[in-house]
Amino acid sequence: MKYGDSAIIIPVYNEAQVIKQVVDSISKEFKYVICVNDGSIDNSASEIAKTEAYLIEHPINMGQGAALQTGIEFARQIAEINYFVTFDADGQHRIEDVKTMLQTIKKGSYDIILGSRFLGDSVGMKKSRLAILKLAIKFSNLTSGLKLTDTHNGLRVFTRKVAEEIQITMPDMSHASEILEIIATKKYKYAEVPVTIEYTDYSMAKGQSIINAVNIGFDMLLRKISR
């Protein structure tokens, strides 16, 4: 029996090498998989078309935040979906962790569950990336007012209430910090769940640069100062 009350939302940009494998593994257990092809210039769209996933196209690259917002808005139109999952396209996330996060949000009175690789495990993470991420977490907690162990993990589960209210306006990778700001502003009840992130040569090459993580933090600080 597949999960029919949850939607897996995957932003996709030039992931032709792995996206079919990622989607096929998810589709074995989840009825609704929504891929937003964010202006890819490779064969991502044709690879997604070979799967059971819904394929939504951005004609140009608009950024991961914009792709997530598009996917959320699409998923909201499916009445039986009560839980929304954001999931990376590069194969770093595990479906087992999604199921644990869903169990947590269903058992508790949470609005959103955030995956934490620092409560769980980071397989193959370089020490330099770990050090920068730890600094970014401290900076993000300071600016957002939240207390988290992992602030830029793309694996999240949230309720329909959050999906109906959330409006991601930052199209690029800064959306991760914007989501934390929304959690703090809306006073959503949240929790972290240990997850495993599996870093491969492919995912490391595709992932955001270390300096970009720092830029994201400063961007959020400037947003607060300008208000």
Long-range contacts (C-beta under 8 A, 24 or more apart in sequence): 2-28, 2-29, 2-30, 2-31, 3-29, 3-30, 3-31, 3-99, 3-102, 4-31, 4-32, 4-80, 5-80, 5-81, 5-82, 5-83, 6-30, 6-32, 6-81, 6-82, 6-83, 6-84, 6-85, 6-102, 6-157, 7-32, 7-33, 7-34, 7-71, 7-75, 7-78, 7-81, 7-83, 7-84, 7-85, 8-32, 8-33, 8-34, 8-85, 8-87, 8-98, 9-34, 9-36, 9-68, 9-71, 9-72, 9-75, 9-84, 9-85, 9-86, 9-87, 10-34, 10-35, 10-36, 10-53, 10-71, 10-87, 10-88, 10-89, 11-36, 11-38, 11-64, 11-67, 11-68, 11-71, 11-86, 11-88, 11-89, 12-36, 12-37, 12-38, 12-40, 12-44, 12-48, 12-67, 12-89, 13-37, 13-38, 13-39, 13-40, 13-44, 13-61, 13-64, 13-67, 13-89, 14-40, 14-41, 14-42, 14-44, 14-206, 15-40, 15-42, 15-44, 15-47, 15-89, 15-90, 15-206, 16-40, 16-42, 16-43, 16-44, 16-46, 16-47, 17-202, 18-89, 18-90, 18-91, 18-202, 19-44, 19-47, 19-48, 19-89, 20-47, 20-48, 20-50, 20-51, 21-91, 22-89, 22-90, 22-91, 23-48, 23-51, 23-52, 23-53, 24-51, 25-95, 26-87, 26-95, 27-51, 27-52, 27-53, 29-95, 29-99, 30-95, 32-75, 32-78, 32-81, 34-71, 34-74, 34-75, 35-71, 35-89, 36-67, 36-68, 36-70, 36-71, 36-74, 38-62, 38-63, 38-64, 38-66, 38-67, 62-171, 63-170, 63-171, 63-172, 63-173, 63-175, 64-171, 64-172, 64-173, 64-175, 65-168, 65-169, 65-170, 65-171, 65-172, 65-173, 65-174, 65-175, 65-178, 66-168, 66-171, 68-168, 68-175, 69-166, 69-167, 69-168, 72-163, 72-166, 72-168, 75-163, 76-160, 76-163, 76-164, 81-160, 82-159, 82-160, 83-157, 83-158, 83-159, 83-160, 84-157, 84-158, 84-159, 84-160, 84-162, 84-163, 85-155, 85-156, 85-157, 86-154, 86-155, 86-156, 87-154, 87-155, 88-154, 88-155, 90-202, 90-203, 90-206, 90-207, 91-198, 91-200, 91-202, 91-203, 92-154, 92-197, 92-198, 92-199, 92-200, 92-203, 92-207, 93-154, 93-155, 93-195, 93-197, 94-195, 94-196, 94-198, 97-155, 97-193, 97-195, 97-196, 98-155, 98-157, 100-193, 100-195, 101-155, 101-157, 101-193, 101-195, 102-157, 104-157, 104-191, 104-193, 105-157, 105-158, 105-159, 108-189, 108-191, 109-189, 110-159, 110-189, 110-190, 110-191, 111-158, 111-159, 111-161, 111-162, 111-183, 111-186, 111-188, 111-189, 111-190, 112-156, 112-157, 112-158, 112-159, 112-162, 112-183, 112-188, 112-189, 112-190, 113-156, 113-157, 113-158, 113-190, 113-191, 113-192, 113-193, 114-148, 114-150, 114-153, 114-155, 114-156, 114-190, 114-191, 114-192, 114-193, 115-150, 115-153, 115-155, 115-156, 115-192, 115-193, 115-194, 115-195, 116-148, 116-149, 116-150, 116-153, 116-192, 116-193, 116-194, 116-195, 117-150, 117-153, 117-195, 117-196, 117-197, 118-149, 118-150, 119-149, 119-150, 119-192, 119-193, 119-194, 119-195, 120-194, 120-195, 120-196, 120-197, 121-194, 121-196, 121-197, 122-196, 122-197, 122-199, 123-196, 123-197, 123-198, 123-199, 124-198, 124-199, 124-200, 124-204, 125-197, 125-199, 126-199, 126-204, 128-210, 129-210, 132-210, 132-213, 132-214, 133-213, 135-214, 136-213, 136-214, 136-216, 136-217, 139-217, 139-221, 140-177, 140-180, 140-217, 140-220, 143-177, 143-217, 143-220, 143-221, 143-224, 144-177, 144-180, 144-181, 144-183, 144-184, 144-220, 145-184, 146-180, 146-183, 146-184, 146-190, 148-180, 148-192, 149-192, 150-192, 151-176, 151-177, 151-180, 152-176, 152-177, 152-213, 152-216, 153-195, 153-197, 155-195, 158-188, 162-186, 162-188, 170-219, 173-208, 173-212, 173-216, 174-216, 174-219, 174-220, 176-216, 177-216, 177-217, 177-219, 177-220, 178-220, 181-220, 181-223
